[in-house]
Amino acid sequence: MDVVLWVVVPYVCLTVFVVGHVWRYRYDKFGWTTRSSQLYEDRLLRLGSPLFHFGILAVFLGHVMGLGVPKSWTEAVGVSESVYHVLAVAVGAVAGFCTLVGMAILIYRRRTVGPVFSATTKMDKAMYLVLATVIVLGLANTVIANVFGHYDYREGVSVWFRRIFRFDLHPELMAEAPLGFQLHGLAAFGLFALWPFTRLVHVFSAPLGYLTRPYIVYRSRDDQQLGSHTPRRGWERTR
């Protein structure tokens, strides 16, 4: 069972994550969108969206540090274990709380504003449920493990996670972790498997074209006023 949970499940979920995004981009480009509902309501959105997005960004960076950077590296640059855990609790708790509050506002908005609720799909509901589970479990682990517990996830969960990408998994590291960390890991991989089929795909879309396109798109129907050169993007001729 340990091999199934901590070897098979992670690789299956990551495979679905990668293949699902490739499939979605090739066959559902028009669906590769956040399906913005700002036109329906913007008062709650202006409050909840920044809290959620900035909070989740801080949470992501915290996970990069906690899971991706070995303990020996931070100690080598002078960050002791006690200092690291104080920062992890302070920054992680604030970021997690902001993310949770922002998400609660967005879910409340989606449930109480009629047009927004009508535009909510079944995949949206599933995504919110799984994402909320991941956030709540992560916030609980941050507080409980660092304040009331003695488990050092950087010597267990982090090592296991990094070895996923080296194809050198040691399932016993997760099997020995507290239940909260196990549930958080399984929920996170479940979110990865669900990711390509939800609005979360917009994370991988950057509107870089906005930096070079003209402020106003001018189009002409008069062929005689156009030169022979290839028009710039955004200035194309129409017929």
PLY file of the C-alpha trace (Angstrom):
ply
format ascii 1.0
element vertex 239
property float x
property float y
property float z
element edge 238
property int vertex1
property int vertex2
end_header
0.00 0.00 0.00
2.87 2.40 0.71
4.20 1.83 -2.81
0.76 2.47 -4.30
0.18 5.67 -2.33
3.64 7.19 -2.48
5.02 5.87 -5.78
2.20 4.90 -8.14
-0.25 7.69 -7.26
2.28 10.55 -7.63
3.49 9.36 -11.03
-0.05 8.74 -12.32
-1.17 12.21 -11.21
1.89 13.92 -12.69
1.41 12.03 -15.96
-2.22 13.17 -16.14
-1.04 16.70 -15.31
1.42 16.83 -18.23
-0.56 14.86 -20.84
-3.78 16.62 -19.85
-2.30 20.05 -20.48
-0.96 18.99 -23.87
-4.35 17.58 -24.83
-6.20 20.63 -23.55
-3.96 23.03 -25.46
-4.24 21.08 -28.70
-7.96 20.35 -28.67
-9.57 22.99 -26.45
-7.76 26.27 -26.99
-10.99 28.24 -26.78
-11.59 26.71 -23.38
-8.10 27.66 -22.16
-9.40 30.61 -20.17
-10.38 31.75 -16.70
-13.92 32.41 -17.93
-13.81 35.80 -16.22
-17.00 36.85 -14.43
-15.92 40.41 -13.65
-18.73 41.84 -15.78
-21.28 40.21 -13.49
-19.88 41.52 -10.20
-16.69 43.30 -9.21
-17.07 44.53 -5.62
-16.37 41.18 -3.95
-13.97 40.26 -6.75
-11.78 43.30 -6.03
-11.42 42.12 -2.44
-11.20 38.36 -2.80
-9.09 38.04 -5.94
-5.98 39.94 -4.70
-6.10 38.18 -1.34
-6.29 34.79 -3.00
-3.77 35.33 -5.80
-1.08 37.09 -3.77
-1.61 34.62 -0.94
-1.31 31.58 -3.21
1.81 33.06 -4.81
3.44 33.36 -1.38
2.33 29.81 -0.56
3.88 28.56 -3.81
7.19 30.28 -3.08
7.14 28.83 0.42
6.69 25.35 -1.00
9.56 25.93 -3.42
11.74 26.79 -0.45
10.49 24.05 1.86
10.29 21.20 -0.66
12.83 22.17 -3.29
15.71 23.54 -1.21
17.56 20.96 0.91
18.01 21.66 4.59
21.77 21.60 4.25
21.65 24.47 1.72
19.85 26.90 4.02
22.12 25.99 6.90
25.16 26.55 4.66
24.13 30.18 4.07
23.62 30.82 7.76
19.89 30.17 8.19
19.59 28.00 11.28
16.77 25.50 11.69
15.10 27.60 14.41
15.16 30.74 12.27
13.81 28.81 9.30
10.87 27.42 11.26
10.02 30.82 12.73
9.89 32.26 9.21
7.94 29.24 7.97
5.30 29.66 10.66
5.03 33.44 10.36
5.06 33.80 6.59
3.29 30.50 5.89
0.47 31.16 8.34
-0.15 34.69 7.02
-0.01 33.56 3.38
-2.25 30.57 4.05
-4.75 32.68 5.98
-4.92 35.29 3.19
-5.36 32.55 0.60
-8.12 30.91 2.62
-9.98 34.17 3.25
-9.66 35.23 -0.38
-10.94 31.86 -1.56
-13.86 32.01 0.90
-14.84 35.40 -0.51
-14.63 34.11 -4.09
-16.71 31.04 -3.25
-19.28 33.20 -1.43
-19.44 35.50 -4.46
-19.83 32.56 -6.82
-22.63 31.10 -4.71
-24.61 34.26 -3.98
-24.34 36.24 -7.24
-26.86 34.75 -9.65
-25.07 35.24 -13.00
-21.76 34.09 -11.53
-23.36 30.99 -10.04
-25.03 30.21 -13.37
-21.61 30.34 -15.06
-20.11 27.92 -12.54
-19.43 24.46 -13.97
-19.21 21.10 -12.22
-15.45 21.15 -12.75
-15.30 24.55 -11.03
-17.06 23.10 -7.99
-14.76 20.06 -7.90
-11.70 22.30 -8.27
-12.77 24.60 -5.43
-13.43 21.61 -3.16
-10.05 19.98 -3.79
-8.16 23.28 -3.67
-9.82 24.25 -0.38
-8.89 20.85 1.07
-5.25 21.31 0.05
-5.09 24.83 1.52
-6.77 23.91 4.83
-4.55 20.85 5.32
-1.43 22.83 4.41
-2.28 25.64 6.81
-3.01 23.17 9.59
0.28 21.35 9.02
2.21 24.63 9.01
0.85 25.63 12.40
0.58 22.25 14.11
3.89 20.78 12.96
5.92 23.89 13.69
4.25 25.07 16.90
2.87 21.97 18.62
4.70 19.13 16.90
8.24 17.94 16.49
8.13 16.50 12.97
10.72 17.96 10.60
9.15 17.65 7.15
12.40 18.82 5.52
14.00 15.51 6.46
11.02 13.42 5.37
8.41 14.86 3.01
10.83 17.20 1.26
13.38 14.47 0.57
10.64 12.17 -0.75
9.26 14.90 -3.01
12.60 15.83 -4.56
13.33 12.19 -5.31
10.15 11.94 -7.38
11.93 13.84 -10.14
15.06 11.71 -9.77
13.04 8.49 -10.10
14.46 7.44 -6.75
11.42 7.37 -4.51
11.52 6.14 -0.93
7.88 5.57 0.09
8.86 4.86 3.67
9.62 8.58 4.14
5.97 9.48 3.54
4.69 6.38 5.33
6.42 7.63 8.49
5.08 11.20 8.15
2.14 12.40 10.29
-1.34 11.81 8.88
-1.85 15.51 8.15
1.14 15.60 5.81
0.02 12.40 4.11
-3.47 13.76 3.47
-2.03 17.06 2.26
0.24 15.24 -0.18
-2.55 13.05 -1.58
-4.89 16.02 -1.93
-2.17 18.04 -3.69
-1.54 15.28 -6.23
-5.27 14.95 -6.73
-5.31 18.65 -7.56
-2.49 18.13 -10.07
-4.54 15.43 -11.81
-7.61 17.67 -11.91
-5.70 20.79 -12.96
-5.65 20.39 -16.79
-9.43 20.09 -16.94
-10.27 23.24 -14.97
-9.82 26.98 -15.22
-6.47 26.58 -13.41
-4.80 26.17 -16.81
-4.68 29.97 -17.02
-1.68 29.81 -14.64
0.43 28.84 -17.64
-0.83 31.65 -19.87
0.99 34.97 -19.91
-0.47 37.80 -22.04
2.94 38.85 -23.36
1.40 40.06 -26.62
-0.10 43.00 -24.73
3.39 44.48 -24.42
3.83 44.95 -28.18
0.36 45.33 -29.67
-0.94 48.85 -30.51
-3.18 50.61 -28.03
-5.90 50.85 -30.66
-6.17 48.32 -33.46
-6.61 50.16 -36.77
-7.78 48.25 -39.82
-8.24 49.55 -43.34
-10.38 48.34 -46.26
-8.61 50.57 -48.78
-5.98 48.46 -50.57
-4.47 51.51 -52.32
-3.39 53.08 -49.03
-1.43 49.99 -47.97
2.19 49.40 -48.94
3.72 46.12 -50.04
5.38 45.40 -46.70
3.97 42.87 -44.29
1.75 44.68 -41.77
2.60 44.55 -38.10
0.55 42.31 -35.87
-2.55 44.23 -34.87
-2.50 46.32 -38.06
-3.60 43.59 -40.46
-5.72 44.38 -43.50
-9.32 43.14 -43.47
-11.64 42.46 -46.36
0 1
1 2
2 3
3 4
4 5
5 6
6 7
7 8
8 9
9 10
10 11
11 12
12 13
13 14
14 15
15 16
16 17
17 18
18 19
19 20
20 21
21 22
22 23
23 24
24 25
25 26
26 27
27 28
28 29
29 30
30 31
31 32
32 33
33 34
34 35
35 36
36 37
37 38
38 39
39 40
40 41
41 42
42 43
43 44
44 45
45 46
46 47
47 48
48 49
49 50
50 51
51 52
52 53
53 54
54 55
55 56
56 57
57 58
58 59
59 60
60 61
61 62
62 63
63 64
64 65
65 66
66 67
67 68
68 69
69 70
70 71
71 72
72 73
73 74
74 75
75 76
76 77
77 78
78 79
79 80
80 81
81 82
82 83
83 84
84 85
85 86
86 87
87 88
88 89
89 90
90 91
91 92
92 93
93 94
94 95
95 96
96 97
97 98
98 99
99 100
100 101
101 102
102 103
103 104
104 105
105 106
106 107
107 108
108 109
109 110
110 111
111 112
112 113
113 114
114 115
115 116
116 117
117 118
118 119
119 120
120 121
121 122
122 123
123 124
124 125
125 126
126 127
127 128
128 129
129 130
130 131
131 132
132 133
133 134
134 135
135 136
136 137
137 138
138 139
139 140
140 141
141 142
142 143
143 144
144 145
145 146
146 147
147 148
148 149
149 150
150 151
151 152
152 153
153 154
154 155
155 156
156 157
157 158
158 159
159 160
160 161
161 162
162 163
163 164
164 165
165 166
166 167
167 168
168 169
169 170
170 171
171 172
172 173
173 174
174 175
175 176
176 177
177 178
178 179
179 180
180 181
181 182
182 183
183 184
184 185
185 186
186 187
187 188
188 189
189 190
190 191
191 192
192 193
193 194
194 195
195 196
196 197
197 198
198 199
199 200
200 201
201 202
202 203
203 204
204 205
205 206
206 207
207 208
208 209
209 210
210 211
211 212
212 213
213 214
214 215
215 216
216 217
217 218
218 219
219 220
220 221
221 222
222 223
223 224
224 225
225 226
226 227
227 228
228 229
229 230
230 231
231 232
232 233
233 234
234 235
235 236
236 237
237 238
